[in-house]
Amino acid sequence: MILSGVCIVVAAFFLLRRNLDVAFVIAALGLVAWFLNYRAQMKEIIVAANLQDDGSEDEEEESSEDSDDE
């Protein structure tokens, strides 16, 4: 996230200096860094949600097995 912010600031600097090609490339790199960071965060959230769902399913299976025994 910090890298993407730095890239945008550097791109703004080059944009002000009328170096449009360099500004575009650096802004694009900043955007890619932001998307990769966002993707990594979403993967962590999905894994945590799946682990939480798996835990609740295991509890349901155990309670249904206990009721079958009776």
N, C-alpha and C positions, 0 to 999 in steps of 0.2 A: 504494500500500500504506500509505503514511504517512497519507494522507487518510482511508482507511477506519478506521485505528486512532484517529485524532483524533475522527472522528465517533462511534465507540463510546464513547470516554471522555466526550465531551460528552453523549451520550445517557444514559450512566450518571448523570451529574450531574443532568440534568433528571428522571431517574427517581427519584433520591433526594429531589428537591424536589417530588415528586408531580405533576409536569407531564407526564402520560402521553402526551398528544397530540404534544407537541413531541419527547419522547423517541422515540416511535415513528417519526416522520418522519425525524429525524436518523439513527436506527439503520438505517432503510430506505435512506437515501442512502449511508450507509457500506457497506451490503451491496452496493448497486449499484456503488459505486466498486471494491469488492473483486472483484466478478465481471468488471467491465470490465478491470481490471488482469490478472486471471487469463487472460481471453480473449486479451489482447494478448500475454502470455507464450507461450500455446499456439500462436498464429499464428506467432511467431518460431521456435519449435521445429519446427513442421510445415514451414515454408519451408526451414529449415536441413536437415531430414531429406530433403526433396524434392531439394534441390540436391545433397546427398551421393549420393542414389540415382541422379540423372541422371548424375553424374560416373562412377559405377561402370558404368552401362549404356553410356556412351560408350566406356569402356575395353574392354568386352566386344565391342562392335561393331568397334572397331579391330583387336582381336586376331583376330576371325573374318574380317575383310577381309584381313588379312595371311596367314592360312592358306589363303584361297581363291586368292590370287595364286600360291602355290607349286605 
